[in-house]
Amino acid sequence: MEIKNGLVRLLDLDEDFIIELKYATGDNFTGQQIYYSNQCYIHENTARLLIEAKNRFRQDGFRVKVWDAYRPIRAQMAFWRFLPDDRFVARPPDMKQIKEFKTNHMNGLCVDLTLVDVKGKELIMPSLFDDFSERASLSCPDIPEEARKNAEYLRDIMEQVGFTAYQGEWWHFYDKTIPPVPYSDDNY
């Protein structure tokens, strides 16, 4: 297993994940392929937490589908050029000025995911991935009960193993168990 800048290929640690990196295809909010590769890289610590969560989901008959993990800085810049709105897309860092790092996709300390059943069918969730409406948040009152239950189950297990949920997106989780590490612009 190769570790580069603290990042590992998730499937090298555990082959039981379904990898469907949305930004490695045109099936995303930009309508364009942003990533050069469909290989899922993630910080080694974050991967270990995710494997623990995956094992708990597996006990209940579910599998984990990963939509995004490590994201190069250049990809974040592409998102910002497409949608320069802090409510939906994080402003890319000025790497010449940056003094401290935060936990995010650019250092592999975040993951976007959903759950699927044993046949690979996605569970009903409050919204689609990268939905920029209030339905992406579990605080939305208009979420159907089954979707809310599934998203709360996802959140609860992820938080039990050490992730912190992002309140604005039911699919997004931060690894806050370690201090933030530098961002990377490596393409895998």
Helices and strands as residue ranges (DSSP letters): E 7-9, H 10-13, E 18-19, G 22-24, E 41-43, H 44-59, E 63-68, H 73-82, G 105-107, E 110-116, G 134-136, H 145-160, E 163-165, E 172-175
